[in-house]
């Protein structure tokens, strides 16, 4: 039955392959997005932007809140995964 199923589904192989690739890309993007090391690096870069006068306090606070929310979510995901 497995061979027959594969033969019948052969025309859909490109679609299944594309879906698999998209799932892999999304998984990697999420892994990088929630990587605590990446988030901490972005926080340091943000602080440097503030120190260099490239952004004001309001922009810093807004972006810092977003990054800290991501960091908290990343830690919660890691805790749930263990």
ABEGO torsion letter per residue (X at the ends): XAAAAAAAAAAAAAAAAAAAAAAAAAAAAAAAAABAAAAAAAAAAAAAAAAAGABBAAAAAAAAAAAAAAAAAAAAAAAAAX
